[in-house]
Amino acid sequence: MICYVVVDTNVLVSALLSKKDDAATVQVLSKVISGEREDVVGSYKSLMEKVMR
């Protein structure tokens, strides 16, 4: 199955402004840049779980 991910501008800006290396947005951006696209969905899930708390 082919899966596409679009990184929203808010995620990009949040990752760039973040001071924490373990922030979910930083992890998403890092995985997209490094080519680990399979793990991006998991990172987004982690991000959404943090937001929904």
C-alpha positions as CSV (number, residue, x, y, z in Angstrom):
1,M,0.0,0.0,0.0
2,I,1.3,3.4,-0.9
3,C,1.0,6.0,1.8
4,Y,1.6,9.7,1.3
5,V,2.4,12.3,4.0
6,V,2.0,16.0,3.7
7,V,3.9,18.0,6.4
8,D,1.8,21.0,7.2
9,T,3.5,24.4,7.5
10,N,2.6,24.5,11.2
11,V,4.5,21.3,11.9
12,L,7.5,22.6,10.0
13,V,7.6,25.9,11.8
14,S,7.0,24.3,15.2
15,A,9.8,21.8,14.6
16,L,12.2,24.6,13.6
17,L,11.3,26.8,16.6
18,S,11.4,23.9,19.1
19,K,14.1,23.8,21.7
20,K,13.5,20.1,22.5
21,D,15.1,17.4,20.4
22,D,12.4,14.9,21.4
23,A,9.4,17.0,20.5
24,A,7.0,15.2,18.2
25,T,7.2,17.8,15.5
26,V,11.0,17.6,15.5
27,Q,10.8,13.8,15.2
28,V,8.4,14.1,12.2
29,L,10.6,16.5,10.4
30,S,13.7,14.5,11.1
31,K,12.2,11.3,9.8
32,V,10.9,13.0,6.6
33,I,14.4,14.5,5.9
34,S,16.2,11.3,6.7
35,G,13.9,9.2,4.5
36,E,12.3,7.2,7.3
37,R,8.9,7.9,5.9
38,E,7.4,4.7,7.4
39,D,7.8,6.1,10.9
40,V,6.2,9.4,10.1
41,V,2.7,8.1,10.7
42,G,3.8,6.9,14.2
43,S,5.3,10.3,15.0
44,Y,2.1,12.1,13.9
45,K,0.2,9.7,16.1
46,S,2.4,10.6,19.0
47,L,2.0,14.3,18.3
48,M,-1.8,14.0,18.2
49,E,-1.8,12.1,21.5
50,K,0.2,14.9,23.1
51,V,-2.1,17.6,21.7
52,M,-5.3,15.8,22.8
53,R,-4.2,15.6,26.4
